[in-house]
Amino acid sequence: MKTTEELFRELVEIIAKLRSEEGCPWDREQTHETLKMGIIEEAYEVIETIDQKDDEKLEEELGDLLMQVLLNAQIAKDKGKFDINGVIQKINEKLLRRHPHVFGDLDVKDSEEIMKNWDRIKSEERANKDEYSILDGIPIHLPALIQARKVQSRASRVGFDWDKSSDVLKKVEEEVDELKESIVNADQPNIEEEIGDILFSIVNLSRFLNVEPEDALRKTTAKFMRRFKQMEVKIAQKGKKITDYDLTGLDKFWDSIKEDERK
């Protein structure tokens, strides 16, 4: 079995070969911009295998994600900007700098103290980058639910937060009432705003209840898809099409599937 160092060097060389004149035309055509969606897709495939608890598939998908990192680093090297060594050096330095309780002399008593120190270090890093808001550095292209949770968590760390989950639940109910009013008034711009407020409040509630909203919604969507496909199969077994049934008929299939899941 090859060592980690040997395997990593081999992978770097493979990526470099693919990008060379003797390599693959498709790989040579790629840029940081063309690979953006690939990075997102590979990251979500990793998440999917984690949810599926499929270790063998996770091993494969982590490799695909690593390829995206190396391919982007090789593109940068080809342009004379940086290489994978620089990428590794920067993350090494960051991890050492942000963990003085492990690699330095700082004493901490619990995870809460670690996070406070982490925020202090990141604040110093932002100052060096001319980023002074505690909200600076949150990627604008994050999925909206994840972005909202990060914004709320950052604000919470400086004391701008609700006291308890029951207060947040009241806020959700208040936002729903405001949405109802907007619907009655047929105020479309305000309807959009109020739906956004509800979603933001739901994310806040999930944070208080230690639920990741992105995970929760993804799992619920997956559950809907699973039940819907089962309904399609049941209907096909009867020699029918889904369009042959009205909503009442479809609901009977749906309720039957839910009942089977509870058994």
C-alpha positions as a Markdown table, in Angstrom:
| # | Residue | x | y | z |
|---|---|---|---|---|
| 1 | Met | 0.0 | 0.0 | 0.0 |
| 2 | Lys | 1.4 | 3.4 | -1.0 |
| 3 | Thr | 1.9 | 6.1 | 1.7 |
| 4 | Thr | -0.4 | 9.1 | 1.9 |
| 5 | Glu | 2.5 | 11.3 | 0.6 |
| 6 | Glu | 3.0 | 9.0 | -2.4 |
| 7 | Leu | -0.7 | 8.8 | -3.2 |
| 8 | Phe | -1.2 | 12.6 | -2.9 |
| 9 | Arg | 1.8 | 13.3 | -5.1 |
| 10 | Glu | 0.5 | 10.8 | -7.7 |
| 11 | Leu | -2.9 | 12.6 | -7.7 |
| 12 | Val | -1.3 | 16.0 | -8.1 |
| 13 | Glu | 0.8 | 14.6 | -11.1 |
| 14 | Ile | -2.4 | 13.1 | -12.7 |
| 15 | Ile | -4.2 | 16.5 | -12.5 |
| 16 | Ala | -1.1 | 18.3 | -13.9 |
| 17 | Lys | -1.0 | 15.7 | -16.8 |
| 18 | Leu | -4.6 | 16.2 | -17.6 |
| 19 | Arg | -4.1 | 20.0 | -17.8 |
| 20 | Ser | -0.9 | 19.7 | -19.9 |
| 21 | Glu | -0.6 | 19.9 | -23.7 |
| 22 | Glu | -0.5 | 16.1 | -23.8 |
| 23 | Gly | -3.5 | 15.8 | -21.5 |
| 24 | Cys | -7.3 | 16.1 | -21.9 |
| 25 | Pro | -8.8 | 18.9 | -24.0 |
| 26 | Trp | -11.8 | 19.2 | -21.6 |
| 27 | Asp | -9.6 | 19.6 | -18.5 |
| 28 | Arg | -7.4 | 22.2 | -20.4 |
| 29 | Glu | -10.5 | 24.3 | -21.2 |
| 30 | Gln | -11.7 | 24.5 | -17.6 |
| 31 | Thr | -11.4 | 27.7 | -15.5 |
| 32 | His | -12.2 | 28.6 | -11.9 |
| 33 | Glu | -15.5 | 30.0 | -13.3 |
| 34 | Thr | -16.5 | 26.9 | -15.2 |
| 35 | Leu | -15.8 | 24.7 | -12.2 |
| 36 | Lys | -18.0 | 26.6 | -9.8 |
| 37 | Met | -21.1 | 24.4 | -10.2 |
| 38 | Gly | -19.0 | 21.3 | -10.1 |
| 39 | Ile | -17.6 | 22.2 | -6.7 |
| 40 | Ile | -21.2 | 22.7 | -5.4 |
| 41 | Glu | -22.5 | 19.5 | -7.0 |
| 42 | Glu | -19.6 | 17.4 | -5.6 |
| 43 | Ala | -20.1 | 18.9 | -2.1 |
| 44 | Tyr | -23.8 | 18.1 | -2.1 |
| 45 | Glu | -23.0 | 14.6 | -3.3 |
| 46 | Val | -20.8 | 14.2 | -0.3 |
| 47 | Ile | -23.6 | 15.4 | 1.9 |
| 48 | Glu | -26.0 | 12.9 | 0.3 |
| 49 | Thr | -23.7 | 10.0 | 1.0 |
| 50 | Ile | -23.4 | 11.1 | 4.6 |
| 51 | Asp | -27.1 | 11.2 | 5.0 |
| 52 | Gln | -27.3 | 7.7 | 3.4 |
| 53 | Lys | -24.6 | 6.5 | 5.8 |
| 54 | Asp | -22.8 | 4.9 | 2.9 |
| 55 | Asp | -19.1 | 4.8 | 3.8 |
| 56 | Glu | -18.0 | 3.3 | 0.6 |
| 57 | Lys | -19.7 | 5.9 | -1.5 |
| 58 | Leu | -18.5 | 8.6 | 0.8 |
| 59 | Glu | -15.0 | 7.6 | 0.2 |
| 60 | Glu | -15.5 | 7.9 | -3.5 |
| 61 | Glu | -17.3 | 11.3 | -3.3 |
| 62 | Leu | -14.7 | 12.8 | -1.0 |
| 63 | Gly | -12.2 | 11.9 | -3.7 |
| 64 | Asp | -14.3 | 13.7 | -6.4 |
| 65 | Leu | -14.4 | 16.8 | -4.1 |
| 66 | Leu | -10.6 | 16.6 | -3.6 |
| 67 | Met | -10.2 | 16.5 | -7.4 |
| 68 | Gln | -12.0 | 19.8 | -7.6 |
| 69 | Val | -9.6 | 21.4 | -5.1 |
| 70 | Leu | -6.6 | 20.1 | -7.0 |
| 71 | Leu | -7.9 | 21.0 | -10.4 |
| 72 | Asn | -8.5 | 24.6 | -9.2 |
| 73 | Ala | -5.1 | 24.7 | -7.7 |
| 74 | Gln | -3.5 | 23.5 | -10.9 |
| 75 | Ile | -5.4 | 26.1 | -12.9 |
| 76 | Ala | -4.0 | 28.8 | -10.6 |
| 77 | Lys | -0.5 | 27.3 | -11.0 |
| 78 | Asp | -0.8 | 27.3 | -14.8 |
| 79 | Lys | -1.6 | 31.0 | -14.5 |
| 80 | Gly | 1.3 | 31.7 | -12.2 |
| 81 | Lys | -0.9 | 32.6 | -9.3 |
| 82 | Phe | -0.4 | 29.9 | -6.7 |
| 83 | Asp | -0.2 | 26.1 | -6.4 |
| 84 | Ile | -1.4 | 23.3 | -4.1 |
| 85 | Asn | 1.6 | 23.8 | -1.9 |
| 86 | Gly | 0.4 | 27.3 | -1.2 |
| 87 | Val | -3.1 | 26.1 | -0.5 |
| 88 | Ile | -1.9 | 23.6 | 2.0 |
| 89 | Gln | 0.5 | 26.1 | 3.6 |
| 90 | Lys | -2.3 | 28.6 | 4.2 |
| 91 | Ile | -4.7 | 26.1 | 5.8 |
| 92 | Asn | -1.9 | 24.8 | 8.0 |
| 93 | Glu | -1.1 | 28.3 | 9.2 |
| 94 | Lys | -4.8 | 29.0 | 9.8 |
| 95 | Leu | -5.4 | 25.9 | 11.8 |
| 96 | Leu | -2.3 | 26.5 | 14.0 |
| 97 | Arg | -3.3 | 30.2 | 14.5 |
| 98 | Arg | -6.9 | 29.4 | 15.4 |
| 99 | His | -6.1 | 26.6 | 17.8 |
| 100 | Pro | -3.7 | 28.2 | 20.3 |
| 101 | His | -5.3 | 25.9 | 23.0 |
| 102 | Val | -3.9 | 22.9 | 21.1 |
| 103 | Phe | -0.7 | 24.2 | 19.4 |
| 104 | Gly | 0.1 | 27.0 | 21.9 |
| 105 | Asp | 0.0 | 27.9 | 25.5 |
| 106 | Leu | -3.6 | 29.1 | 25.8 |
| 107 | Asp | -5.7 | 27.4 | 28.5 |
| 108 | Val | -9.5 | 27.0 | 27.9 |
| 109 | Lys | -12.1 | 25.3 | 30.1 |
| 110 | Asp | -14.8 | 24.4 | 27.6 |
| 111 | Ser | -16.2 | 24.7 | 24.0 |
| 112 | Glu | -17.9 | 28.0 | 24.7 |
| 113 | Glu | -14.5 | 29.6 | 25.7 |
| 114 | Ile | -12.9 | 28.0 | 22.6 |
| 115 | Met | -15.6 | 29.6 | 20.4 |
| 116 | Lys | -15.1 | 33.1 | 22.0 |
| 117 | Asn | -11.4 | 32.8 | 21.4 |
| 118 | Trp | -12.1 | 31.6 | 17.8 |
| 119 | Asp | -14.2 | 34.7 | 17.2 |
| 120 | Arg | -11.5 | 37.0 | 18.6 |
| 121 | Ile | -8.9 | 35.5 | 16.3 |
| 122 | Lys | -11.2 | 35.7 | 13.3 |
| 123 | Ser | -12.0 | 39.3 | 14.2 |
| 124 | Glu | -8.3 | 40.1 | 14.1 |
| 125 | Glu | -7.9 | 38.4 | 10.8 |
| 126 | Arg | -10.8 | 40.4 | 9.4 |
| 127 | Ala | -9.2 | 43.6 | 10.5 |
| 128 | Asn | -6.1 | 42.7 | 8.6 |
| 129 | Lys | -8.3 | 42.3 | 5.5 |
| 130 | Asp | -10.3 | 45.6 | 6.0 |
| 131 | Glu | -13.3 | 43.6 | 7.2 |
| 132 | Tyr | -14.6 | 45.1 | 10.4 |
| 133 | Ser | -18.2 | 43.8 | 10.7 |
| 134 | Ile | -18.8 | 40.6 | 12.5 |
| 135 | Leu | -20.9 | 39.6 | 9.5 |
| 136 | Asp | -18.1 | 40.2 | 7.0 |
| 137 | Gly | -16.7 | 37.1 | 5.4 |
| 138 | Ile | -20.0 | 35.2 | 5.2 |
| 139 | Pro | -20.2 | 34.0 | 1.5 |
| 140 | Ile | -23.0 | 35.6 | -0.4 |
| 141 | His | -23.5 | 32.5 | -2.6 |
| 142 | Leu | -24.3 | 30.2 | 0.3 |
| 143 | Pro | -27.7 | 28.5 | 0.2 |
| 144 | Ala | -30.1 | 30.9 | 1.8 |
| 145 | Leu | -31.0 | 28.8 | 4.8 |
| 146 | Ile | -27.3 | 28.2 | 5.6 |
| 147 | Gln | -26.5 | 31.9 | 5.1 |
| 148 | Ala | -29.3 | 33.0 | 7.4 |
| 149 | Arg | -28.2 | 30.6 | 10.1 |
| 150 | Lys | -24.6 | 31.9 | 9.9 |
| 151 | Val | -25.8 | 35.5 | 10.1 |
| 152 | Gln | -27.9 | 34.7 | 13.1 |
| 153 | Ser | -25.1 | 32.8 | 14.9 |
| 154 | Arg | -22.7 | 35.6 | 14.3 |
| 155 | Ala | -25.1 | 38.2 | 15.7 |
| 156 | Ser | -25.9 | 35.9 | 18.7 |
| 157 | Arg | -22.2 | 35.8 | 19.7 |
| 158 | Val | -22.2 | 39.5 | 20.5 |
| 159 | Gly | -25.5 | 39.3 | 22.4 |
| 160 | Phe | -28.0 | 40.3 | 19.7 |
| 161 | Asp | -30.4 | 37.4 | 20.1 |
| 162 | Trp | -33.6 | 36.1 | 21.7 |
| 163 | Asp | -33.6 | 34.8 | 25.2 |
| 164 | Lys | -35.4 | 31.5 | 24.6 |
| 165 | Ser | -37.1 | 29.5 | 21.9 |
| 166 | Ser | -40.6 | 30.4 | 23.0 |
| 167 | Asp | -39.9 | 34.0 | 22.1 |
| 168 | Val | -38.7 | 33.0 | 18.7 |
| 169 | Leu | -41.9 | 30.8 | 18.2 |
| 170 | Lys | -44.0 | 33.9 | 19.0 |
| 171 | Lys | -42.0 | 35.8 | 16.3 |
| 172 | Val | -42.8 | 33.1 | 13.8 |
| 173 | Glu | -46.5 | 33.3 | 14.6 |
| 174 | Glu | -46.4 | 37.1 | 14.4 |
| 175 | Glu | -44.8 | 36.9 | 10.9 |
| 176 | Val | -47.4 | 34.4 | 9.8 |
| 177 | Asp | -50.2 | 36.8 | 10.9 |
| 178 | Glu | -48.4 | 39.6 | 8.9 |
| 179 | Leu | -48.3 | 37.3 | 5.8 |
| 180 | Lys | -52.1 | 36.6 | 6.2 |
| 181 | Glu | -52.7 | 40.4 | 6.2 |
| 182 | Ser | -50.6 | 40.8 | 3.0 |
| 183 | Ile | -52.5 | 38.1 | 1.3 |
| 184 | Val | -55.8 | 39.7 | 2.1 |
| 185 | Asn | -54.5 | 43.0 | 0.7 |
| 186 | Ala | -53.1 | 41.2 | -2.4 |
| 187 | Asp | -49.9 | 43.1 | -1.8 |
| 188 | Gln | -47.5 | 40.9 | -3.8 |
| 189 | Pro | -44.2 | 42.7 | -3.0 |
| 190 | Asn | -45.1 | 42.5 | 0.7 |
| 191 | Ile | -46.1 | 38.9 | 0.5 |
| 192 | Glu | -42.6 | 38.1 | -0.8 |
| 193 | Glu | -41.1 | 40.1 | 2.1 |
| 194 | Glu | -43.3 | 38.4 | 4.7 |
| 195 | Ile | -42.5 | 34.9 | 3.4 |
| 196 | Gly | -38.8 | 35.9 | 3.7 |
| 197 | Asp | -39.4 | 37.0 | 7.3 |
| 198 | Ile | -41.1 | 33.7 | 8.1 |
| 199 | Leu | -38.3 | 31.7 | 6.6 |
| 200 | Phe | -35.7 | 33.8 | 8.5 |
| 201 | Ser | -37.7 | 33.3 | 11.8 |
| 202 | Ile | -38.0 | 29.5 | 11.1 |
| 203 | Val | -34.2 | 29.4 | 10.7 |
| 204 | Asn | -33.9 | 31.2 | 14.0 |
| 205 | Leu | -36.2 | 28.8 | 15.7 |
| 206 | Ser | -34.4 | 25.8 | 14.3 |
| 207 | Arg | -31.1 | 27.3 | 15.7 |
| 208 | Phe | -32.6 | 27.5 | 19.1 |
| 209 | Leu | -33.8 | 23.9 | 18.9 |
| 210 | Asn | -30.4 | 22.7 | 17.6 |
| 211 | Val | -31.7 | 21.7 | 14.2 |
| 212 | Glu | -29.9 | 22.5 | 11.0 |
| 213 | Pro | -32.6 | 24.0 | 8.8 |
| 214 | Glu | -30.9 | 23.0 | 5.5 |
| 215 | Asp | -30.7 | 19.4 | 6.7 |
| 216 | Ala | -34.2 | 19.4 | 7.9 |
| 217 | Leu | -35.6 | 20.7 | 4.7 |
| 218 | Arg | -33.5 | 18.4 | 2.6 |
| 219 | Lys | -34.7 | 15.4 | 4.5 |
| 220 | Thr | -38.3 | 16.5 | 4.3 |
| 221 | Thr | -37.9 | 17.0 | 0.5 |
| 222 | Ala | -36.3 | 13.5 | 0.2 |
| 223 | Lys | -39.2 | 12.0 | 2.2 |
| 224 | Phe | -41.8 | 13.7 | -0.1 |
| 225 | Met | -39.9 | 12.4 | -3.2 |
| 226 | Arg | -39.8 | 8.9 | -1.8 |
| 227 | Arg | -43.5 | 8.8 | -1.0 |
| 228 | Phe | -44.4 | 10.4 | -4.4 |
| 229 | Lys | -42.4 | 7.8 | -6.3 |
| 230 | Gln | -44.1 | 5.0 | -4.2 |
| 231 | Met | -47.4 | 6.5 | -5.1 |
| 232 | Glu | -46.5 | 6.4 | -8.8 |
| 233 | Val | -45.5 | 2.8 | -8.5 |
| 234 | Lys | -48.8 | 1.8 | -6.8 |
| 235 | Ile | -50.8 | 3.6 | -9.4 |
| 236 | Ala | -48.8 | 2.0 | -12.2 |
| 237 | Gln | -49.5 | -1.4 | -10.6 |
| 238 | Lys | -53.2 | -0.7 | -11.1 |
| 239 | Gly | -52.6 | -0.1 | -14.8 |
| 240 | Lys | -53.4 | 3.6 | -14.3 |
| 241 | Lys | -51.6 | 6.9 | -14.7 |
| 242 | Ile | -51.3 | 9.5 | -12.0 |
| 243 | Thr | -53.3 | 12.0 | -14.1 |
| 244 | Asp | -56.3 | 9.5 | -14.0 |
| 245 | Tyr | -56.9 | 10.5 | -10.4 |
| 246 | Asp | -58.1 | 13.7 | -8.8 |
| 247 | Leu | -56.6 | 15.1 | -5.6 |
| 248 | Thr | -59.0 | 13.0 | -3.4 |
| 249 | Gly | -57.9 | 9.8 | -5.1 |
| 250 | Leu | -54.2 | 10.7 | -4.8 |
| 251 | Asp | -54.6 | 11.5 | -1.2 |
| 252 | Lys | -55.9 | 8.0 | -0.5 |
| 253 | Phe | -52.7 | 6.6 | -2.0 |
| 254 | Trp | -50.6 | 9.1 | -0.1 |
| 255 | Asp | -52.3 | 8.2 | 3.2 |
| 256 | Ser | -51.8 | 4.5 | 2.5 |
| 257 | Ile | -48.1 | 5.0 | 2.0 |
| 258 | Lys | -47.8 | 7.0 | 5.2 |
| 259 | Glu | -49.6 | 4.3 | 7.1 |
| 260 | Asp | -47.3 | 1.6 | 5.7 |
| 261 | Glu | -44.3 | 3.6 | 6.9 |
| 262 | Arg | -45.7 | 3.7 | 10.4 |
| 263 | Lys | -46.1 | -0.1 | 10.7 |
